[in-house]
């Protein structure tokens, strides 16, 4: 392919996707620290020396306060000074069309407050931002746009590699002739090359479903709120037994069964998992209506294809490692926004010459 054609592709794909890459770069960088920011926004409660009340008690408190609510799940706090979060669907909030988070003091059992989800930016900005990052709040249209712009991002990076391959070597060798203000776009692109290529490819792989015919099929499904039943078993006793059976497993999120045939799913992670796997959502243990272990889905036991999909999303969202990984992702993540800005300025300058 001729250099002129490659440059045209590089320019068009970069320009068309520039605004979206800018928005995704900035929102994605903030979302890296979602749990940390959300932890700050949530009220600090209690004292670490005080006894934490049981999940069973919290569930009962929710049912007393919201007798007609469908209780979806709860997040177990990893610190005793952070409220327990229950997610419910109740007619008192948005007529039950979207979920509501109820915050409970883990020591006294008092309901500290409520907030909405992705449609409540004032009280739950991080959930709103996460929905923006995954669909621009535009439903299926937004999801499709993400898939398309992921392709554009990949094409922009690949054509940039081919066009400026000689300069890439010069940048890496710190040649003074390359380190000029006019080459800022290429300098940023070179040092963040592998990172942005990884983000673009993993992002496309996560959105590839929008190019399948199933994505365009209409659905008649309507979320009908049904009041959740009382717990079928003592959860805390069942969890104690589970930890004796699987001592390396720590649970973080509980999805409650809505009937006796359903399963209560506990998402968490085993200490023995590889570094690349999420510390909170890699493994799942399902309990039946008696509280006994009915099924497990450990990351190391699933098929290679399923494991790849999980690792792909973890790579994209930095759902592995600790704060060090998040900081590295954050530093490189902002380069997507910088490339969009510097690329646009280059295009604008060429237009005026």
SVG drawing of the C-alpha trace seen along z (x, -y; Angstrom):
<svg xmlns="http://www.w3.org/2000/svg" viewBox="-44 -28 65 57">
<polyline fill="none" stroke="black" stroke-width="0.4" points="0.0,0.0 1.3,-3.4 2.5,-5.8 -0.1,-8.4 -2.9,-5.9 -1.6,-4.7 -1.4,-8.3 -5.0,-9.0 -6.2,-6.0 -4.2,-7.0 -5.6,-10.6 -9.2,-9.6 -9.4,-6.9 -7.6,-9.1 -9.8,-12.2 -13.1,-10.3 -12.4,-8.5 -10.5,-11.4 -13.3,-12.8 -14.4,-9.4 -10.8,-8.2 -10.3,-11.4 -13.5,-10.7 -12.7,-7.0 -9.1,-7.7 -10.1,-10.2 -13.1,-8.2 -11.1,-4.9 -8.2,-6.5 -10.6,-7.7 -12.4,-4.3 -9.1,-2.6 -9.4,-4.1 -13.2,-3.5 -13.1,-1.5 -10.7,-3.9 -12.7,-7.0 -16.0,-5.3 -14.6,-4.3 -13.8,-8.0 -17.2,-9.1 -18.9,-6.6 -19.4,-7.5 -16.9,-6.1 -18.6,-4.3 -17.9,-2.5 -14.7,-1.4 -12.5,1.4 -12.6,3.0 -16.4,3.2 -18.1,6.4 -19.6,6.6 -23.2,7.7 -24.1,10.7 -25.2,10.7 -28.4,12.4 -29.1,9.4 -28.4,6.9 -30.7,8.8 -33.5,8.9 -33.0,5.1 -33.4,4.5 -36.6,6.6 -38.1,4.7 -37.4,1.3 -38.2,2.3 -40.8,5.2 -41.6,5.2 -38.0,5.0 -36.2,7.5 -32.8,7.9 -30.2,8.5 -26.8,8.6 -24.5,7.2 -20.8,6.2 -18.9,7.3 -16.7,4.5 -13.0,5.3 -12.8,2.8 -15.0,2.5 -15.2,-1.3 -16.9,-1.0 -20.7,-0.4 -22.2,2.8 -23.7,2.1 -27.0,3.9 -28.4,3.5 -32.1,3.7 -35.0,3.0 -37.9,1.2 -40.8,-0.8 -39.8,-3.7 -36.8,-4.5 -37.4,-5.1 -40.5,-2.8 -38.1,0.1 -36.8,-0.4 -33.2,-0.7 -31.3,0.5 -30.8,-1.4 -27.9,-1.0 -28.6,-0.8 -25.7,-1.6 -25.8,0.1 -23.6,-0.5 -21.8,2.8 -21.9,2.4 -25.2,0.9 -27.3,2.1 -28.6,-1.4 -29.4,-2.4 -27.1,-5.3 -28.6,-6.3 -29.4,-5.3 -28.2,-6.2 -29.1,-5.3 -26.9,-3.6 -25.8,-4.6 -28.6,-7.1 -27.7,-9.0 -24.5,-11.0 -25.1,-13.3 -24.9,-10.6 -23.2,-7.8 -20.8,-9.5 -18.6,-6.4 -21.4,-4.2 -22.6,-6.8 -19.1,-7.2 -18.7,-3.4 -22.0,-3.3 -20.7,-6.2 -17.4,-4.4 -19.3,-1.2 -22.1,-2.7 -22.0,-6.6 -25.4,-6.2 -26.8,-5.5 -27.9,-1.8 -27.1,0.5 -26.2,-2.4 -23.4,-3.4 -22.2,0.2 -22.0,0.5 -20.1,-2.8 -17.6,-1.5 -17.0,1.6 -16.5,-0.6 -14.2,-3.1 -12.1,-0.3 -11.5,0.8 -10.6,-2.7 -8.2,-2.9 -6.5,0.3 -6.2,-0.9 -4.8,-4.3 -2.1,-2.6 -1.1,0.0 -0.9,-2.6 1.1,-4.8 3.6,-2.0 4.1,-1.5 4.3,-5.1 6.7,-6.2 8.6,-3.0 12.0,-4.7 11.1,-7.5 10.0,-4.9 13.6,-3.5 15.0,-7.1 12.6,-8.0 13.6,-4.9 17.3,-5.7 16.7,-9.2 18.1,-10.9 17.9,-14.7 16.8,-15.3 13.5,-13.6 12.8,-15.2 11.2,-18.4 7.8,-20.0 6.6,-19.1 7.2,-15.4 5.3,-15.4 2.5,-13.2 5.1,-10.6 7.0,-10.7 3.9,-10.1 2.7,-7.4 6.0,-5.6 6.4,-5.4 2.7,-4.4 2.6,-2.2 2.3,1.3 -0.1,0.1 -2.5,-1.6 -2.3,1.3 -3.2,3.6 -6.1,1.3 -7.4,1.1 -7.3,4.8 -8.7,5.9 -11.4,3.2 -12.4,4.5 -12.4,8.1 -14.8,7.1 -17.1,5.4 -16.9,7.9 -20.4,9.1 -21.9,6.0 -20.9,7.4 -22.9,10.6 -26.5,11.0 -27.7,11.8 -26.9,8.2 -29.6,6.9 -32.4,9.2 -35.1,7.5 -35.9,8.7 -39.3,8.7 -37.7,9.1 -39.0,6.8 -37.6,6.6 -40.5,7.5 -39.9,6.8 -40.8,9.7 -40.3,9.3 -37.3,11.4 -38.1,14.3 -36.5,14.7 -33.1,16.3 -33.5,20.1 -30.6,20.7 -28.3,19.0 -25.8,17.4 -23.1,16.7 -23.0,20.3 -23.0,21.5 -20.1,19.2 -18.1,20.4 -18.6,24.0 -17.6,22.9 -14.3,21.4 -13.5,24.6 -14.0,26.5 -12.1,23.9 -9.8,22.1 -8.0,20.1 -11.3,18.6 -12.5,15.1 -15.9,13.8 -16.6,10.2 -20.0,10.1 -23.1,12.2 -25.9,12.6 -29.0,13.9 -31.3,16.7 -34.8,15.5 -36.4,18.9 -35.6,22.4 -34.5,23.7 -32.0,20.8 -28.5,20.6 -26.9,18.0 -23.6,17.1 -20.6,15.9 -18.0,14.1 -14.4,13.9 -10.9,15.2 -8.5,17.9 -5.2,16.9 -3.5,19.5 -4.7,17.8 -2.2,16.4 -1.2,12.7 -3.1,11.8 -6.5,12.8 -8.9,10.5 -8.6,10.5 -12.4,10.2 -14.2,11.8 -12.1,14.6 -13.9,17.5 -17.6,18.3 -19.1,20.7 -22.8,21.4 -24.9,22.5 -28.2,24.4 -31.3,23.6 -29.8,25.5 -26.6,23.5 -24.5,26.4 -22.0,26.0 -23.8,26.9 -21.3,25.8 -17.9,24.1 -16.4,22.2 -12.8,21.6 -10.7,19.7 -8.1,22.5 -10.8,25.1 -12.6,23.4 -11.9,23.8 -9.0,22.0 -11.4,19.9 -13.4,18.7 -10.3,18.0 -8.9,16.0 -12.0,13.8 -11.7,13.2 -8.0,12.3 -8.7,10.1 -11.2,8.0 -8.9,8.0 -6.0,6.7 -8.2,3.9 -9.5,2.8 -6.5,3.5 -8.5,5.8 -5.4,7.5 -2.4,6.5 -2.6,3.6 -2.2,-0.2 1.1,0.0 -0.6,1.5 -3.3,-1.1 -0.8,-4.0 1.1,-2.5 -2.2,-2.1 -3.2,-5.7 0.0,-7.2 -0.2,-5.4 -4.0,-5.7 -3.9,-9.4 -1.8,-9.2 -4.9,-8.2 -6.3,-11.7 -2.9,-13.3 -2.7,-11.5 -6.2,-12.7 -5.3,-16.3 -1.8,-16.4 -3.1,-14.5 -5.9,-17.0 -3.5,-19.9 -1.2,-18.3 -4.1,-17.9 -5.2,-21.5 -1.7,-22.9 -1.4,-21.0 -4.8,-22.4 -3.5,-25.9 -0.2,-25.4"/>
</svg>
